[in-house]
Amino acid sequence: MVFMVFDGLDGSGKTTQAERLGDSLRERGLTVFTRFHPSDDCWAGIGTRRFLLAEGKGAHFCAAIFYILDVLNSVLHTPWRLYDHVIYVRYLMGTAYLPPPLHIIAHRFFAILLPKPRHTFFLRVNPGEAHRRITVNRHEREMFESLDQLEKINVRALSLAWASGWTIVDANGSEEEVEEQIQAELCWPR
């Protein structure tokens, strides 16, 4: 079983690239389990989404706690041995939404506690481009989707990704260009 993670700012293309990779693997006859966070089938994921649409420090704290519980629930309930590949969209970089220096402490703690992915992709997108994509594609905006918040989160998440040895993928280009970078990193023919 190969465990992979896609993470990055909102609007970076994580879901799109995870789905593209999953489709590519299935075309090769492999089985794939994909899990998105926050989830929509668990009380913690549903709570996370609810708090992300709210405002204030209380909502910020609750969104972070519910997100952590959602990921832990996923880890406990993923049918790991039934699939050739398990892909998570959002995993450890949710800690970047915590205030400094708590984001570093939480990231290190969960990196030790949770299963280790074989491949970790951080889709790096310019915060301005992420904000443009969010504005065009979403009807509701979450608390972290303003340009100011995206810039702050980008600095924290990117520093965590670099420090943890994640594969940084330039996600400013087209879906096809990003997919090519990921496929090249995996050393798989497209």
C-alpha positions as a Markdown table, in Angstrom:
| # | Residue | x | y | z |
|---|---|---|---|---|
| 1 | Met | 0.0 | 0.0 | 0.0 |
| 2 | Val | 1.3 | 3.4 | -1.0 |
| 3 | Phe | 0.1 | 6.3 | 1.2 |
| 4 | Met | 0.2 | 9.8 | -0.5 |
| 5 | Val | -0.8 | 13.2 | 0.7 |
| 6 | Phe | -1.7 | 16.4 | -1.2 |
| 7 | Asp | -1.7 | 19.6 | 0.7 |
| 8 | Gly | -1.4 | 23.4 | 0.1 |
| 9 | Leu | -3.4 | 26.6 | 0.3 |
| 10 | Asp | -7.1 | 26.7 | -0.4 |
| 11 | Gly | -7.3 | 27.1 | -4.2 |
| 12 | Ser | -4.0 | 25.3 | -4.9 |
| 13 | Gly | -5.6 | 22.4 | -6.7 |
| 14 | Lys | -5.2 | 19.7 | -4.2 |
| 15 | Thr | -8.5 | 18.0 | -4.9 |
| 16 | Thr | -8.1 | 18.3 | -8.6 |
| 17 | Gln | -4.6 | 16.7 | -8.6 |
| 18 | Ala | -5.6 | 13.9 | -6.1 |
| 19 | Glu | -8.5 | 13.0 | -8.4 |
| 20 | Arg | -6.4 | 13.1 | -11.5 |
| 21 | Leu | -3.8 | 10.9 | -9.9 |
| 22 | Gly | -6.5 | 8.5 | -8.6 |
| 23 | Asp | -7.9 | 8.2 | -12.1 |
| 24 | Ser | -4.5 | 7.6 | -13.5 |
| 25 | Leu | -3.8 | 4.8 | -11.0 |
| 26 | Arg | -7.2 | 3.2 | -11.6 |
| 27 | Glu | -6.5 | 3.2 | -15.4 |
| 28 | Arg | -3.5 | 1.1 | -14.5 |
| 29 | Gly | -5.7 | -1.4 | -12.7 |
| 30 | Leu | -4.8 | -0.3 | -9.2 |
| 31 | Thr | -7.2 | 0.2 | -6.4 |
| 32 | Val | -7.4 | 3.7 | -4.8 |
| 33 | Phe | -9.0 | 5.1 | -1.7 |
| 34 | Thr | -9.1 | 8.9 | -1.6 |
| 35 | Arg | -10.0 | 10.8 | 1.6 |
| 36 | Phe | -10.8 | 14.6 | 1.6 |
| 37 | His | -10.5 | 16.9 | 4.6 |
| 38 | Pro | -12.6 | 18.3 | 6.0 |
| 39 | Ser | -14.7 | 15.3 | 5.3 |
| 40 | Asp | -18.5 | 15.4 | 4.7 |
| 41 | Asp | -19.4 | 12.1 | 6.3 |
| 42 | Cys | -18.1 | 12.6 | 9.9 |
| 43 | Trp | -19.4 | 14.9 | 12.6 |
| 44 | Ala | -15.8 | 16.3 | 13.0 |
| 45 | Gly | -15.5 | 17.2 | 9.3 |
| 46 | Ile | -19.0 | 18.7 | 9.2 |
| 47 | Gly | -18.1 | 20.7 | 12.3 |
| 48 | Thr | -14.9 | 21.9 | 10.7 |
| 49 | Arg | -16.8 | 23.2 | 7.7 |
| 50 | Arg | -19.3 | 25.0 | 9.9 |
| 51 | Phe | -16.7 | 26.8 | 11.9 |
| 52 | Leu | -14.6 | 27.7 | 8.8 |
| 53 | Leu | -17.6 | 29.7 | 7.6 |
| 54 | Ala | -18.0 | 31.5 | 11.0 |
| 55 | Glu | -15.9 | 34.4 | 12.3 |
| 56 | Gly | -13.8 | 35.1 | 15.3 |
| 57 | Lys | -11.1 | 33.5 | 17.4 |
| 58 | Gly | -13.5 | 31.0 | 19.0 |
| 59 | Ala | -14.5 | 29.8 | 15.5 |
| 60 | His | -10.8 | 29.7 | 14.5 |
| 61 | Phe | -10.0 | 27.5 | 17.5 |
| 62 | Cys | -13.0 | 25.2 | 17.0 |
| 63 | Ala | -12.2 | 24.8 | 13.3 |
| 64 | Ala | -8.7 | 23.7 | 14.2 |
| 65 | Ile | -9.8 | 21.2 | 16.9 |
| 66 | Phe | -12.5 | 19.7 | 14.7 |
| 67 | Tyr | -10.1 | 19.4 | 11.8 |
| 68 | Ile | -7.6 | 17.5 | 14.0 |
| 69 | Leu | -10.4 | 15.2 | 15.1 |
| 70 | Asp | -11.5 | 14.7 | 11.5 |
| 71 | Val | -8.1 | 13.6 | 10.4 |
| 72 | Leu | -7.7 | 11.3 | 13.4 |
| 73 | Asn | -11.1 | 9.8 | 12.6 |
| 74 | Ser | -10.0 | 9.2 | 9.0 |
| 75 | Val | -6.7 | 7.5 | 10.1 |
| 76 | Leu | -8.7 | 5.2 | 12.3 |
| 77 | His | -11.3 | 4.3 | 9.7 |
| 78 | Thr | -9.3 | 4.2 | 6.5 |
| 79 | Pro | -9.3 | 0.6 | 5.2 |
| 80 | Trp | -5.6 | 0.7 | 4.7 |
| 81 | Arg | -5.0 | -2.9 | 3.7 |
| 82 | Leu | -7.8 | -3.1 | 1.1 |
| 83 | Tyr | -6.2 | -0.7 | -1.4 |
| 84 | Asp | -3.0 | -0.4 | -3.4 |
| 85 | His | -3.0 | 3.4 | -2.9 |
| 86 | Val | -4.4 | 5.7 | -0.2 |
| 87 | Ile | -4.5 | 9.4 | -1.0 |
| 88 | Tyr | -5.4 | 12.0 | 1.5 |
| 89 | Val | -6.2 | 15.6 | 0.6 |
| 90 | Arg | -5.1 | 17.7 | 3.5 |
| 91 | Tyr | -3.3 | 16.1 | 6.4 |
| 92 | Leu | -0.6 | 17.7 | 8.5 |
| 93 | Met | -0.6 | 21.1 | 7.0 |
| 94 | Gly | -3.8 | 21.9 | 8.7 |
| 95 | Thr | -1.5 | 22.8 | 11.6 |
| 96 | Ala | -0.3 | 25.9 | 9.7 |
| 97 | Tyr | -3.7 | 27.4 | 10.5 |
| 98 | Leu | -2.7 | 27.5 | 14.2 |
| 99 | Pro | -1.0 | 30.7 | 15.5 |
| 100 | Pro | 2.8 | 30.7 | 15.7 |
| 101 | Pro | 4.6 | 28.9 | 17.3 |
| 102 | Leu | 1.8 | 26.5 | 18.1 |
| 103 | His | 1.7 | 25.5 | 14.4 |
| 104 | Ile | 5.3 | 24.1 | 14.6 |
| 105 | Ile | 4.7 | 22.2 | 17.8 |
| 106 | Ala | 1.4 | 20.7 | 16.6 |
| 107 | His | 3.0 | 19.8 | 13.2 |
| 108 | Arg | 5.9 | 18.0 | 14.9 |
| 109 | Phe | 3.6 | 16.2 | 17.3 |
| 110 | Phe | 1.2 | 14.9 | 14.6 |
| 111 | Ala | 4.1 | 14.0 | 12.3 |
| 112 | Ile | 5.3 | 11.6 | 14.9 |
| 113 | Leu | 1.8 | 10.4 | 15.9 |
| 114 | Leu | 0.2 | 9.8 | 12.5 |
| 115 | Pro | 1.1 | 7.3 | 9.7 |
| 116 | Lys | 3.9 | 8.4 | 7.5 |
| 117 | Pro | 3.0 | 9.0 | 3.9 |
| 118 | Arg | 5.4 | 7.7 | 1.2 |
| 119 | His | 4.8 | 10.8 | -0.9 |
| 120 | Thr | 3.9 | 14.2 | 0.4 |
| 121 | Phe | 3.1 | 16.9 | -2.2 |
| 122 | Phe | 2.7 | 20.5 | -1.2 |
| 123 | Leu | 1.1 | 22.4 | -4.0 |
| 124 | Arg | 2.7 | 25.8 | -3.9 |
| 125 | Val | 0.5 | 28.5 | -5.4 |
| 126 | Asn | 0.9 | 32.3 | -5.2 |
| 127 | Pro | -1.6 | 33.6 | -2.6 |
| 128 | Gly | -2.9 | 36.1 | -5.1 |
| 129 | Glu | -3.6 | 33.3 | -7.6 |
| 130 | Ala | -5.2 | 31.2 | -4.9 |
| 131 | His | -7.4 | 34.1 | -3.9 |
| 132 | Arg | -8.4 | 34.6 | -7.6 |
| 133 | Arg | -9.3 | 30.9 | -7.9 |
| 134 | Ile | -11.4 | 31.0 | -4.7 |
| 135 | Thr | -13.2 | 34.2 | -5.8 |
| 136 | Val | -14.1 | 32.7 | -9.2 |
| 137 | Asn | -15.0 | 29.1 | -8.0 |
| 138 | Arg | -16.7 | 29.5 | -4.6 |
| 139 | His | -20.0 | 30.9 | -3.4 |
| 140 | Glu | -19.1 | 31.0 | 0.2 |
| 141 | Arg | -15.7 | 32.0 | 1.6 |
| 142 | Glu | -14.1 | 30.4 | 4.6 |
| 143 | Met | -12.4 | 32.5 | 7.4 |
| 144 | Phe | -8.9 | 31.7 | 6.0 |
| 145 | Glu | -9.6 | 32.6 | 2.3 |
| 146 | Ser | -9.0 | 36.3 | 2.4 |
| 147 | Leu | -5.8 | 37.4 | 0.6 |
| 148 | Asp | -4.3 | 38.5 | 3.9 |
| 149 | Gln | -5.0 | 35.1 | 5.6 |
| 150 | Leu | -3.7 | 33.2 | 2.5 |
| 151 | Glu | -0.4 | 35.1 | 2.6 |
| 152 | Lys | 0.0 | 34.4 | 6.4 |
| 153 | Ile | -0.9 | 30.7 | 6.0 |
| 154 | Asn | 1.3 | 30.3 | 2.9 |
| 155 | Val | 4.4 | 31.4 | 4.9 |
| 156 | Arg | 3.7 | 29.0 | 7.7 |
| 157 | Ala | 2.7 | 26.0 | 5.6 |
| 158 | Leu | 5.6 | 26.4 | 3.1 |
| 159 | Ser | 8.1 | 26.6 | 6.0 |
| 160 | Leu | 6.6 | 23.4 | 7.5 |
| 161 | Ala | 6.8 | 21.7 | 4.1 |
| 162 | Trp | 10.4 | 22.7 | 3.5 |
| 163 | Ala | 11.4 | 21.6 | 7.0 |
| 164 | Ser | 9.7 | 18.3 | 6.7 |
| 165 | Gly | 11.1 | 17.4 | 3.3 |
| 166 | Trp | 7.9 | 17.5 | 1.3 |
| 167 | Thr | 7.9 | 17.7 | -2.5 |
| 168 | Ile | 7.1 | 21.2 | -3.4 |
| 169 | Val | 5.1 | 21.4 | -6.7 |
| 170 | Asp | 4.6 | 24.7 | -8.5 |
| 171 | Ala | 0.8 | 24.8 | -8.8 |
| 172 | Asn | 0.5 | 28.2 | -10.5 |
| 173 | Gly | 0.2 | 26.7 | -13.9 |
| 174 | Ser | -2.4 | 24.6 | -15.6 |
| 175 | Glu | -3.9 | 21.4 | -14.2 |
| 176 | Glu | -1.9 | 19.5 | -16.8 |
| 177 | Glu | 1.4 | 21.2 | -16.0 |
| 178 | Val | 0.9 | 20.4 | -12.3 |
| 179 | Glu | 0.0 | 16.8 | -13.0 |
| 180 | Glu | 3.2 | 16.4 | -15.1 |
| 181 | Gln | 5.3 | 17.6 | -12.2 |
| 182 | Ile | 3.7 | 15.1 | -9.9 |
| 183 | Gln | 4.0 | 12.2 | -12.4 |
| 184 | Ala | 7.7 | 13.1 | -12.9 |
| 185 | Glu | 8.3 | 13.1 | -9.2 |
| 186 | Leu | 6.7 | 9.7 | -8.9 |
| 187 | Cys | 8.7 | 8.5 | -11.9 |
| 188 | Trp | 5.6 | 7.0 | -13.4 |
| 189 | Pro | 4.8 | 7.3 | -17.1 |
| 190 | Arg | 1.7 | 9.4 | -17.7 |
